[in-house]
């Protein structure tokens, strides 16, 4: 069977949930936003782009049967739970919630907004670190040929081998790509990439 064509998911098509001080942009089915054709991508169960106002956040809540990776794009995240810490822009933290865990996520600043990306993975996937790929004007990122590759445009823009343009907030899901690269636009791009 030939590899599947990369599938583009646009920022405008994300499921969005809002509560005071929080905007969550979900890439996969979540809560009332149920789409049976968009439950997961291989071991990737959720990919959320979280925007948190100063002082706001998620109070203590429980997760189970997942592993959680959190990457801070901007601001400071006060992460409470088994290993309390403050994460800053560019830092990633892992939380093993396979057996159940209670944690919290609060904007540590009273002045600056917080943006972080959070991924939920199937337990036992392994501690595969996401790649954070900064690209300059027209620089290329070769798409990996792994079984599941999820590329999210954090900032900037670019183009796929097919000619499809991706802007900030867009993503592409690739299955066993044979060849080709993401080419950054004139202002460059920052990519968050899962290779699973």
Secondary structure, DSSP 4 states (H G I P E B T S, - for coil): -PPPPPEEE-GGGSEEEEETTEEEEESS-BTTB--TT-S-BTTEEEEEEEEE-TT-EEEEEEE-S-EEEEEEEESEEEEESTT-EEEETT-EEEEE-TT-EEEEEEE--SSS-EEEEEEEE-TTS--PPPEEEEE-TT-EEEPP-SS-EEEEEEEEEEE-TTS-EEETT-EEEESS--S-EEEEEEEEEEEEEEE-
